[in-house]
Amino acid sequence: MADLLAYREASKLKGTYVDTLPTAIFERTGRVHTTFHQLMTATGRLASNNPNLQNIPIRTEQGREIRKAFVPRDADHLLLAADYSQIELRVMASLSGDPGMMEAFEAGHDIHSITAARVFGVELEDVIPDMRRTAKMVNFGIIYGISAFGLSQRLGTISRSEASDIIEEYWRQYPKVKEYMESTITYAQEHGYVETVTGRRRYLRDINSRNGTVRSAAERTAINTPIQGSAADMIKIAMVTIDKELREGGYRSRMILQVHDELVFDLHRDEHDTVIPLVERGMREALPLKVPIVVETGTGENWLAAH
């Protein structure tokens, strides 16, 4: 079975990237140029195609090797990767105003470890990797309306009843998050839409459906959209601001790629000390939240090294 899965991964990487990306190189520039679409995703995130550069793998060792193929334009440049840290959870903390979650971010703690300590009733220093992994799954799963069954299936190590207990304890530890989700669903049922922080609306025609399955899906969308949509708005605003500053400032560095919560730049080596703070500031100040916004940056001779 392990060999079959390994073959499947290798075959997909070869067919999707190794064989395909070289054919996407534009003859005049010698570079790959993707096309970004603003209207293809309901959440407001940019979508990339021809080729799709937002699905370049990062979680597996073989997949990460693909990123090594992405290099700066010339020897005078490095690649700079700037990534929002746990931005959707920070947006959720800000929208819900939950004191426990906000306190964790304000103190600079690892939110998954803090959640693990709270949910499992242990001291922070006693949190073990399995506890943190479970807490991480719950933190991100809550945004997408994960159920006890779904949590149990994803983790594969706990029963449905154990998963239910963990989620119930999560609500006890972060009660304002639950209140926010319930009030968001109520608002959607009354108005037929939800909004991001910037006021961008998403209409939900099935939010009052008599079909329970259809209605539940719309409720999950209602909860997720203000969070994921606000994060999408944030990085778009940052992109516009940063690009304007780079051009008006006469910089030779250029923004070249956006992948979900990450921006990638051709960074001129002589501008290392000025452009990195400019990028970090532009991303942090794009859409102020009630909790600190953290931007992690890295540079390297290829995309993997920068990330």
N, C-alpha and C positions, 0 to 999 in steps of 0.2 A: 504494500500500500504506500509506504514511504517513497519507494522508487517511482511509483505511478504519479504521485503528487509532485515530486521533483521534476519529472519529465514534463508534466503539464505546465509547471511554472516556467521552465526553460523554453518550452515550445511557444508559450504565449509571449515571453519577452523577445524571443527571436522574431516571431511573426509580426508583432505589434511595433517593436522599436528597432531592433538590430537590422532587420531587412528593410524597414519602411523609412526610417528617419533619413538615411543617406539619399533616398530618392526625393526627399522634400527640400533638399538644399537648393536655394535660388542661385542660378548660374551667375548672375551679374554681381551679386554680393558675396557669394560663397557662404551664406548663412541660412539658417532655418527661420522662416517668418510665419508665425501662426496668425490666425484670424480670431479676434475677440468679438463676442456678441453680447450685447447688453440685455437683450429681450428674450433669451432662450430659457432662463431659469426664473421660476416664480418667486424665489427668495431675493432676487436682485443681484446675485453673484454673477460675475463675468463667466462666460463659457468659451473655451478654446477649442478650435478644430483646424484641420488641414495644415499641420498636424495638431492633435490634442496634446499640449505640453503640460496640462494640469494633472494628468494621470501617470506621470513618470513615477515609478514605484520608489518608496523610501523605507518600507518596513522590513524588507528581506535583503539579505546580503547580495544576492544576485541582482535584485532590482536596483539597489543603490549603485551598482557598477555602471548602470546606464547613465547616471548623472555625471559620471566622470567625462563623458563625451562632450559635455557642454562647457566650453571654455571662453575666455574673454576675446575681444575682437583682435587684440594684438599684444605684443610684449609690454606695452606701456600701461596696460590695464589689468586689473584683477576683477573677479566676480565678487560682488557684495550681496549677501542675502540678509534681508531684514524681516523678521517674523514677529507677529503679535503673539504674546504668550497667553494661552488659555482665554482668548478674547471673548468667546461666547459665554463662558462662565462668569467673566467679569461683567458682561452686559446683563446677564441674569441677576447678578448680585445688585447691580445698580438699579435695574427696573423694579426688582422686588423690595429692595431696601432691607433685606434680611440682615439683622445686626451681626449674627454669627458668621455669615459668609463675608460680609463687608469687613469685619474685624480681621479675618484671616488674610484678606488681600491687602488691607492697610498695613498689617504687620509684616508683610512680605513672606508669609509662610507658604509652604506647598499645600495648595487647597485639597489635594487628594489625600495627603497624610493627615491633615486636620480633620477632614470628613471621616477618615478611617478611625481616628482616635475617638471622635464623637459617637459614631455609629456603633463601634465595638466596645466602647466604654473603657478604653485604656489610655495610658499616658502617651504623649506624642512620641517619646523616645522608645516606646514599646511596640510601635506599629511595625509589623513585618511586611515583606513584599506582597504576600497574598492578600493581606488586608487592604493595602494601598491599591492593588489591582482591582479588587472588588469595589472600593470606594470610587475609583476613577470611572469604572463602568457605570456606576449609579449616577455620579455627577453628570456625565455626558448623556446617559440614557434618559434621565429625567427630562432633559430638554426636548427629547423626541418622544416623550410619553411612554417610556418602557414599562412593561408589566412585570409582575413577579415571574410569570412563565418565561417571558423574554429574557429577563436577567439570569434566570436559572439556566436557560439554553445557551446563552452567550458565555457564561462562566464555565459551565460544564462540570463544576465541582460542588455545587450546592443544590439542595432540593428546592422545589417550588415554595414550600412553606418557609424554608430558611430565607429565601429571596424576599418573600412577602414581609417577614419580620424585619429584614434589613431596610426595605423601603419605608415601612411604618416608622422605624426609628429615625430614618432620614427626615421624614416629615416632622417628627418631634424636635429634632435638632435645628431644622431650618423651617419653622412654621410660616414665615413670611413668603417663602418661595411657593408653598402650597396655596396660600391666600392669593398671591399674584396670579397663579395659574387658574384658579377658580374664577377670579374676577375678570381675567382675560377672556375666558370662555363665555361668561355672562355678557360681557361687552359685545363679543362677536355675535351672540345669539340675538341681542337687541338691535345691533346696527348692521349686521351682515358683513362686517369687515373688521380687520385689525390693522394697526399702524406700526411702522417702525419709529424710532426716536426722531427721525427727520420728518415724519408725517406721511411717508409713502404708504399707500394702502394696498391691502390684498383682500379681495372680496372672496367670501366663502359661501357659495350657494347651497352647500349641503349641511350647514351648521345646525339647521333645525329639521333635518331629515327625520322621517319616522323610522327609517331603517337604522337600527342601532349600530351596525358595523360601519355604514357610510358616515353616520353622525360622529362616531368616535374618531374616525380618520380625520374629519374636518376639525374636531376639537384639538387633535394633536397638531394639526397644521396651525391652528390659531395660537397655540402655545409657542410653537417653534418660530413662527414668522417674525414676530417683533425682535426675537433674540438673534437669529441667524441673519435676518434682514438688516438689522441695525449694524451688525458687524460688517455686512457687505457694503452698506452705505459708508461706513467709517473708512474702509480701505480705498473706496473710490474717491472720497474727498481727499484723502491723503495723497493719492496718485496725482490728482489735479494740482494740488498745492505744491508738492515736491517737484513735479515736472516744470511748473512755472518758475519756481525758484532756481532750478538748475539752468534753465534757458536764459532767464533775465540776469542771472549772476555770471553768465559767460563761462559756465563750467564745461569741461570736456566730458565729464561723467554723464551717463544716460541711463534712464530706466528702460529695461528691456523685457521684463516679464512679470506677470502677476499670477500667483498660484494660491488660490484660496486666501489664507491669512499672511502670505509671504510676498514680498517684492524683491526682485532681483535686478541688479544694476551692473553695467559696465563701469567700474570705478577706476578713474585715472589714478595712477600711483601717486602723483604729486598732490592729489586732492583728498587723500586718505583722511587727514585730520580735520578737514572742513566739511566734507560731504556726509560722512557718517553721522555726526551730530545733527546736520541739517535733515537727514532722512529720519532719524529717531524722533526729532522734535515734530516734524510734519506728521508722522504717524500717531504720536501721543496726543497731539492737539487737534487732530482732525474732528473728533466728536467727543467732547469731554464727558466723562462718566463720574459717578459718585465714588468710585474706587480708583486706585492708581492703575494706569495703563502701562504695561511693560513691553518693551520692544527689544528682542534679542537679535544681535547682528553678528555676522561672521564673514571673513574674507578668505579667498583661496584662489588657486590656479585653475580650479574647475568648480562646478556647481556642488558636487558632493563635499569637497573640502570647505567651501564657504558655508554650507548648510550645517 
